[in-house]
Amino acid sequence: VRMRIYLSGPITNEKNYRLNFLRAENTVRSHVKGSVVVSPMRLGDILPNGSHKEYMELCYSLVSMSNVMVMLPGWEKSRGARKERTLALEMKMPIFELDDIDSIKSINRRMKVV
């Protein structure tokens, strides 16, 4: 089983959210080899014109299937990202800031996720 890393950050009213999430995906993949990056940015492709409520329901499910959460810059101003983080905290999931991505490597070794 490979480690699933959920990306959490602002999307609603963020002009460059796609670029921000793509950069984060690339950063995580380059630092945590073999991980699966779970990006809510792609939900619009799966469920076009979904409501915020519908997207958040999907996000909660994806968070619950992940092992680690990585917070993108500006997550604090996002109501959805704050709710995702709260869920991760309740699950006792390790949470990292994108700027501290190197710390995930130690979690990867401790979890013995291959």
C-alpha positions as CSV (number, residue, x, y, z in Angstrom):
1,V,0.0,0.0,0.0
2,R,1.4,3.4,-0.9
3,M,1.0,6.4,1.3
4,R,-1.9,8.7,0.3
5,I,-1.2,12.4,0.8
6,Y,-4.2,14.7,0.8
7,L,-3.6,18.3,-0.4
8,S,-5.7,20.9,1.4
9,G,-5.8,24.6,0.4
10,P,-7.9,27.4,-0.9
11,I,-9.9,26.8,-4.1
12,T,-13.1,29.0,-3.9
13,N,-12.4,32.5,-5.1
14,E,-8.7,31.7,-5.7
15,K,-7.7,32.8,-9.2
16,N,-4.6,30.6,-9.5
17,Y,-5.8,27.6,-7.4
18,R,-5.1,25.1,-10.3
19,L,-1.5,26.2,-10.6
20,N,-1.1,26.3,-6.8
21,F,-2.3,22.7,-6.5
22,L,-0.3,21.5,-9.5
23,R,2.9,22.9,-8.0
24,A,2.0,21.3,-4.7
25,E,1.4,17.9,-6.4
26,N,4.8,18.2,-8.1
27,T,6.5,19.2,-4.9
28,V,5.0,16.3,-2.9
29,R,5.8,13.7,-5.7
30,S,9.4,14.9,-5.9
31,H,9.9,14.7,-2.1
32,V,7.9,11.6,-1.3
33,K,8.6,9.1,-4.0
34,G,5.9,6.5,-4.7
35,S,3.2,8.4,-2.8
36,V,-0.3,8.9,-4.1
37,V,-1.3,12.5,-4.2
38,V,-5.0,13.2,-3.6
39,S,-5.9,16.6,-4.9
40,P,-9.4,18.2,-4.5
41,M,-8.5,20.5,-7.3
42,R,-9.4,17.7,-9.7
43,L,-12.9,17.3,-8.4
44,G,-14.2,19.9,-10.9
45,D,-13.1,17.6,-13.7
46,I,-15.0,14.7,-12.2
47,L,-18.1,16.6,-11.1
48,P,-18.5,19.7,-13.3
49,N,-20.7,22.4,-11.8
50,G,-20.9,20.7,-8.4
51,S,-21.9,22.7,-5.4
52,H,-19.5,23.7,-2.7
53,K,-21.4,21.3,-0.4
54,E,-21.1,18.4,-2.8
55,Y,-17.3,19.0,-3.3
56,M,-16.8,19.2,0.5
57,E,-18.7,15.8,0.9
58,L,-16.3,14.3,-1.6
59,C,-13.3,16.0,0.1
60,Y,-14.3,14.5,3.6
61,S,-14.4,11.0,2.0
62,L,-11.0,11.5,0.4
63,V,-9.5,12.8,3.6
64,S,-10.7,9.8,5.5
65,M,-9.0,7.5,2.9
66,S,-5.7,9.4,3.2
67,N,-2.7,8.9,5.5
68,V,-1.2,12.4,5.7
69,M,-2.5,15.9,5.0
70,V,-0.4,18.7,3.4
71,M,-1.6,22.2,3.8
72,L,-1.0,24.6,1.0
73,P,-0.1,28.3,1.7
74,G,-3.2,30.3,2.5
75,W,-5.2,27.4,3.9
76,E,-6.1,29.4,6.9
77,K,-8.4,31.7,4.9
78,S,-10.3,28.8,3.4
79,R,-13.3,27.6,5.3
80,G,-13.2,24.2,3.5
81,A,-9.5,23.7,4.2
82,R,-10.0,24.5,7.9
83,K,-12.8,21.9,8.0
84,E,-10.6,19.3,6.3
85,R,-7.8,20.0,8.8
86,T,-10.2,19.6,11.7
87,L,-11.3,16.2,10.3
88,A,-7.7,15.2,9.9
89,L,-6.9,16.2,13.5
90,E,-9.9,14.2,14.8
91,M,-8.5,11.2,12.9
92,K,-5.0,11.9,14.4
93,M,-3.6,12.2,10.9
94,P,-0.2,13.7,10.6
95,I,-0.5,17.3,9.1
96,F,2.3,19.2,7.4
97,E,2.7,22.6,5.8
98,L,3.8,22.4,2.2
99,D,7.0,24.3,3.2
100,D,7.9,21.5,5.6
101,I,7.5,18.7,3.1
102,D,10.8,17.0,4.0
103,S,9.3,16.0,7.4
104,I,6.9,13.6,5.6
105,K,9.8,11.4,4.7
106,S,10.2,10.4,8.4
107,I,6.5,9.7,8.6
108,N,6.7,7.5,5.5
109,R,9.5,5.4,7.1
110,R,7.7,5.2,10.4
111,M,4.4,4.1,8.8
112,K,6.3,1.4,6.8
113,V,4.1,2.3,3.8
114,V,5.6,1.0,0.7
